[in-house]
Amino acid sequence: MKARQVRPAQKLLAVLVSGIAWGVGVAQAAQEQDNAVPEVVVTAQRTVSTASRTPVAMSVLSGEQLRQIGADNPAALAARLPNLHIDQAFSGLRVTIRGISNNDTTDKGDPSAAFMQDGVYIARPAGQAANFLDVDRIEVLRGPQGTLYGRNTTAGLVNVISNAPTDRLEGRVAVEAGTYGNRKLEGVVNVPVNAALALRAAVSTRKQDPFLNNGQGTGLRPGMDRDDRDARLSAKLAIGRDAALLLRYDHSEASNNNDRFVPDSNFYSGVASGAPVWRDSSADQALTMGFRPANIAPVQGMQDRRARGLLADLSWNLGPATVYYLASHRELDQQMVNNYYYRISPAIALGVINTYDGANTQDSHELRIATNGSGPLSAQGGLYYFTEESDTSYAFQGLRPVGLPPYYAFPLVTEAQSRAVFGQLSWRVGESLRLTAGARRTLDGKERVGSTDFQQGPVFNPATDRRLLNAAALETSRTTWRLGGEFDLAPTTLAYVSLATGYKAGAFNDGCVAGTTALGIACPAALAVTPEFLYYQPEELRAWEAGFKSRLLGGRLTLNAAAFHYDYTNLQLTGNAIVAGAPRLLTRNAGAARSRGIEIDGELRVGSGGRLNYGLTLLDARYVTYMATPSVSWAGRKLDRAPSHVFTLGYQQRVALAGGQLTGGLFARASGEYVLAVPSQLLVYRVPSHTSTDATLSWAPDGARWSLLARVRNIENDVRPSIIDSFGMTTPTAPRTADLRFDYRF
């Protein structure tokens, strides 16, 4: 009888369980009175509270936890948090929460889950990709947050909260080195200037060799490398006893090769027949770009991204209420050259060179007032204003085989504006019951003027080239609301229920309506598109959620559970399509979708130095009504990145050894199968179930200012596709990496 083969992931999981069992034995031998799970202070509901008393499904990672696991950018968060996928595409960040995502990362697209830096909404996915720097904590809220945070939060939000200046003279320096030539240097210093003013500065630089292999024989440097520089300067000024002003300036740069993709055939066979089948490939095979285009010679890919931001955060305590004013100005400049894998038919793929030059600015202002005191009623409300302008130019070379000229370009200017008024009221009915009601009225406007250019050379020549108008403007408005109730089942157990709505603004595709004229370009009927094709409608959500949060065993055990049911209408889906003989990015409303599930997570403190983290998610996210093509219905099919189950288990043990503290930990994430789909081509790529395991080992001498930390991520060296677009370009996940970190604090 043939012995059953045990996969490495199963072996690692067995080791992890054995470690947990040993830790439980330690717990029985060592009874510590002060080993409770620490309370975490959050501002998820725009007021200060603890996570265990906040009636919303949320996860929190502290800055120390981020350093332990080596998560220094948003894409590294997903493996640690329930029902979350964060993928780093060449065009920017894509966030999926509870199966809801967005594929349009262009200037006209909006996310379904908001990404925020210190409470400021960052609109462009490319601007969301900056590294974490001197982070206090990250709050991830699952479910619609339309009342307090506004539009584009139908799926939830990610809020990265930086450390503010304090009244202590302190700092730290850290150095990292690891596989793939990874090297990082970061430093933080905090200086109290006087009793009223404190300053804090943080800087970081990181380089990493490419994850991808060049199998094209060109000698060009492949992609998925890093060359990043980040800095932030903060000042906190006390204005008398009742007011404080926090000012921040941040600056980030990235200079690398943004060719982050390989052909889908690296992971699947049968694509040409319309039925992709997963094939087991080694990490090296999956990460090798071996496509040799016959139509054009590849060039060196590159990215030069520069982001800058200025923030002012004022709070003024007036006694009965506190006034808050949050203002921000942000700029993003980006230049790219990418070598696309561009499959135009099941059996034929082209090489296409894409150049991009874009400048984006955004400004936001929020004025909010919140009541103080402990009376039965509390309230907050305010005004919000946001404006954004994007000046971008896309150009493509290599599309002659499909009848296009040498250069195919899109110069575009897009402007967006959002205004809102919001309020929320909470009523303490009794000692144990609280009711909440809130609403937000949002008015959105977006317009774009530009063209689709068919050029013989890199610069448009009116004598030889042809230009089609892209012009559209759309205004939408919605009132989103939230009703909630929370009840103290016990002194350390909170139960809650809510009914909330969410809204993401509508926008437009390429093209123009007959009779339109702009930039001196007319839109004749022969070249026009219908309004139904040009515009797509707002995405809307109604969500039920119920849950509880409990601290048991004297605070050593935390248990959080949530059940939810979402009903989406006009879900916005984006893909590439051929329009008037040329490829375009097309967004359509998908009709209706449903997402429902259960989330359970928590932590157990074991003995004097053990910590066990656990999590389980069950998810059913499907289309209810959706015509993938005019003749094919995808009703009942799963949404992308929505595994039916995910189980996480982590254990960390600290022991006293040789005059110091030795801490080791393992973390495993076992995910069920999920899909990545291209509806316009009726392609469904199934990503099989898999397990990914990370390990850490740290040493901190007693009383010393320094410490060492060793990390290994993705021990299995399992590489999977994270994004597959309409042309077969596939962004892979990272391979196994290892590094060593040295920290010195002063």
C-alpha positions, 0 to 999 in steps of 0.5 A, spaced: 500 500 500 502 506 497 503 511 503 500 517 503 504 523 501 504 529 507 505 536 504 510 541 507 504 545 509 501 540 513 507 538 516 508 545 518 501 546 521 502 539 525 509 543 528 504 549 529 499 545 533 504 541 537 507 548 539 500 550 541 499 544 545 506 545 549 504 552 550 498 550 553 502 545 558 506 551 560 500 555 562 497 549 566 504 550 570 505 557 570 499 562 573 500 569 571 495 574 574 497 580 569 497 576 562 491 579 559 490 581 552 492 588 552 486 593 550 487 596 544 485 604 543 482 605 536 478 611 533 474 607 528 467 611 530 471 617 530 471 617 537 476 614 542 474 607 544 477 600 545 476 595 540 473 591 544 467 596 545 467 598 538 460 595 535 463 594 528 467 588 525 474 591 525 481 588 525 487 592 528 495 591 527 500 595 531 506 598 529 510 593 533 506 587 530 508 590 523 515 590 525 515 583 527 511 580 521 515 584 516 509 588 513 512 595 511 507 596 505 499 595 504 500 588 500 503 585 506 497 585 510 492 581 507 494 574 510 493 577 517 486 579 517 480 576 516 476 577 509 481 581 506 485 581 499 490 587 498 494 586 491 499 590 488 498 591 481 503 595 476 497 600 476 496 601 484 493 597 490 487 593 489 483 592 496 478 586 496 474 586 503 468 580 503 469 579 496 468 586 493 473 589 489 474 594 484 479 593 477 479 600 475 485 603 477 485 609 472 483 616 473 476 615 472 475 609 477 474 609 484 475 603 489 470 600 493 474 600 499 477 606 501 484 607 503 486 612 508 492 615 511 491 619 518 484 619 516 485 622 509 482 619 503 487 617 498 484 617 491 489 614 486 491 607 487 498 608 485 498 613 491 496 608 496 502 604 495 507 608 499 511 604 504 508 604 512 513 609 516 513 610 523 506 607 524 502 607 530 496 602 528 492 600 522 485 599 523 481 595 517 473 596 518 469 591 514 462 593 512 460 599 509 462 606 513 458 611 509 455 615 514 462 617 518 467 616 512 463 617 506 463 615 499 467 609 496 467 605 503 461 600 501 466 594 502 470 598 508 476 601 509 483 601 511 486 607 515 493 607 516 495 611 523 502 614 524 505 616 530 504 623 533 510 627 536 510 626 544 513 629 550 519 624 550 526 625 547 526 618 544 528 615 537 530 608 534 534 606 528 533 599 524 537 595 519 534 589 515 538 585 510 535 579 507 534 574 500 533 577 493 538 583 496 533 586 500 536 591 504 533 597 509 535 602 513 530 606 517 530 611 523 525 615 527 527 621 532 522 625 537 524 631 540 520 635 545 522 642 543 518 645 549 512 644 553 508 646 547 511 644 541 514 637 539 517 634 533 518 627 530 521 625 524 522 618 520 525 616 514 526 610 511 530 607 504 529 600 501 532 596 496 530 589 493 532 585 487 527 583 482 523 577 484 521 576 477 526 572 472 528 574 465 527 568 460 526 572 454 534 573 453 534 580 452 538 582 458 533 587 461 532 587 468 526 584 470 520 587 475 518 586 482 524 589 484 524 595 489 528 602 490 523 606 495 525 612 499 520 615 504 520 621 509 515 624 514 516 630 519 510 632 524 509 637 529 504 638 534 503 644 538 499 645 544 494 652 543 493 653 550 490 648 554 484 646 550 486 646 543 492 642 539 494 643 532 498 637 528 502 638 522 505 633 517 509 633 511 510 626 508 514 625 501 515 618 498 519 616 492 519 609 488 524 608 482 524 601 479 521 596 474 514 596 474 513 590 469 510 586 475 507 581 470 507 574 467 503 570 462 497 567 465 500 560 462 505 560 467 500 558 472 494 555 467 494 550 461 488 550 456 487 558 456 486 557 448 480 553 449 477 557 454 478 552 460 484 554 464 486 548 468 491 549 474 498 546 473 503 546 479 509 550 477 515 551 481 516 558 484 522 559 479 517 557 473 511 561 475 516 567 476 519 567 469 517 572 464 519 567 458 514 570 453 518 573 446 513 577 442 514 577 435 511 584 433 516 588 437 522 588 441 521 589 449 525 595 452 527 596 459 521 597 464 521 603 469 517 607 474 518 613 477 513 615 482 513 621 487 508 622 492 507 628 497 502 630 502 501 636 507 496 635 513 493 639 518 489 636 524 486 641 529 482 639 535 479 645 540 475 643 546 469 648 547 467 644 553 460 641 551 463 639 545 470 639 541 471 642 534 475 638 529 478 640 522 482 636 518 485 639 511 490 635 506 493 637 500 496 631 496 500 631 489 502 624 485 507 624 479 508 618 476 512 616 469 512 609 467 514 604 461 511 597 461 512 591 457 505 588 456 503 581 455 497 582 450 493 576 448 488 578 442 486 571 441 486 565 445 492 563 441 495 569 439 499 574 444 502 581 442 508 585 445 505 592 447 510 597 450 506 602 454 508 609 456 504 613 462 505 620 464 501 622 470 500 628 475 494 628 480 493 633 485 487 632 491 485 637 496 480 635 502 477 639 508 473 636 513 469 640 519 466 636 525 463 637 531 462 632 537 459 632 544 463 631 550 460 628 557 457 622 559 450 624 558 445 619 555 445 623 548 452 624 544 452 626 537 457 628 532 456 631 525 460 635 520 461 638 513 466 635 508 469 637 501 474 633 496 476 635 489 481 632 485 484 633 478 488 628 474 492 630 468 494 623 464 497 621 458 497 613 456 500 611 449 501 604 446 506 601 441 505 594 438 498 594 436 499 594 428 497 587 427 490 589 430 490 594 425 492 600 429 497 605 427 504 605 431 502 609 436 495 609 440 494 614 445 490 617 450 491 624 453 486 626 458 484 631 464 479 628 469 476 632 475 472 630 481 469 633 486 465 631 492 461 634 498 457 632 504 454 633 510 453 628 515 451 626 522 450 621 527 446 620 534 447 615 540 442 614 545 444 611 552 437 607 553 439 604 560 445 601 563 446 596 558 443 598 551 445 604 546 442 605 540 445 609 534 442 613 528 446 616 522 446 619 515 450 622 510 448 626 504 453 626 498 453 630 492 459 627 487 461 630 480 466 628 475 468 630 468 473 628 463 476 631 457 481 628 452 481 624 446 483 617 443 489 618 438 491 614 432 498 617 431 504 615 426 509 618 431 510 619 438 507 626 438 500 628 435 501 630 427 494 633 425 496 632 418 497 625 418 494 623 425 486 622 427 483 624 434 477 621 437 473 625 442 473 623 449 468 627 453 463 626 459 460 629 465 456 626 471 453 628 477 450 623 482 448 624 489 445 619 495 444 619 502 447 613 506 445 611 513 446 607 518 442 604 524 445 600 530 444 597 537 449 595 542 447 591 548 452 589 554 451 581 555 456 581 561 461 586 563 466 584 558 461 582 552 458 586 547 453 584 542 451 589 536 447 589 530 446 594 524 443 596 518 447 600 513 447 602 506 453 604 502 454 608 495 460 608 490 459 614 485 458 612 478 462 615 472 464 614 464 467 610 459 471 612 453 467 616 448 462 621 447 455 622 445 453 625 438 453 633 438 458 634 443 464 638 442 471 639 446 478 641 445 476 643 438 474 636 436 467 634 434 463 628 436 459 626 429 454 621 430 458 616 426 463 615 431 459 617 437 456 612 443 450 611 446 449 614 453 447 607 456 454 605 453 458 611 456 455 612 463 455 607 468 451 608 475 453 608 482 454 602 486 449 601 492 449 596 498 444 594 503 448 591 509 445 587 515 451 585 520 450 582 527 456 580 532 459 580 539 466 581 542 468 578 549 474 578 553 474 571 557 478 568 562 480 574 566 482 577 559 486 572 557 482 570 551 478 574 546 473 572 542 470 576 536 464 574 531 460 577 526 455 575 521 453 579 515 449 579 509 450 584 503 445 586 497 449 590 492 446 593 486 449 596 480 456 592 482 461 596 477 466 591 474 471 593 469 475 589 463 478 590 457 473 590 450 474 592 443 470 598 441 470 601 434 476 596 432 480 598 438 481 596 445 478 600 451 477 599 458 470 598 459 466 598 466 459 596 466 454 595 472 453 587 473 446 588 476 446 585 483 450 581 487 450 578 494 455 577 499 454 573 506 458 570 511 461 569 518 468 571 521 471 569 528 477 571 531 481 572 537 487 571 541 489 567 547 494 568 552 498 562 554 502 561 561 507 567 562 509 568 555 505 564 550 500 568 545 495 564 540 491 567 535 486 564 531 481 566 525 476 563 521 472 566 515 466 563 512 464 567 505 459 566 500 459 572 495 456 571 488 452 574 482 445 574 483 444 577 476 449 578 471 450 578 464 457 576 462 456 577 455 449 579 451 447 571 451 451 568 457 448 569 464 453 568 470 448 568 475 450 564 481 457 564 480 462 566 485 465 573 485 473 574 485 477 573 491 472 570 495 474 563 498 469 559 501 473 559 508 480 561 510 483 559 517 488 562 520 492 560 526 498 563 530 502 561 536 508 565 539 512 563 545 517 568 549 522 564 554 527 567 558 534 565 556 541 566 557 540 573 560 535 575 555 528 574 552 527 569 546 521 569 542 519 564 537 513 564 533 509 561 527 503 563 523 499 559 518 494 561 513 489 556 510 485 558 504 480 555 500 479 555 493 477 562 489 476 564 482 479 570 478 475 571 472 475 575 466 467 575 464 468 579 457 472 572 455 468 567 459 474 565 462 474 563 470 481 562 473 481 557 479 486 558 484 486 552 488 486 551 496 493 553 499 497 554 506 502 559 507 506 559 513 511 565 516 516 564 522 519 569 526 525 568 532 527 574 536 532 576 541 532 581 546 537 582 552 535 584 558 536 591 559 539 592 553 537 598 548 538 593 542 534 587 539 535 582 533 529 579 529 529 573 524 523 572 519 521 567 514 515 568 510 512 563 505 516 558 507 512 553 502 515 558 497 508 557 494 507 562 488 500 564 486 496 569 481 494 575 485 491 579 479 489 576 471 487 582 467 483 581 460 489 580 456 492 574 460 497 579 464 498 576 471 501 579 477 504 573 481 505 573 489 511 574 492 516 567 493 519 565 500 523 571 503 528 571 509 531 577 513 534 579 519 533 586 522 537 589 528 533 595 532 536 600 536 532 604 541 534 610 545 
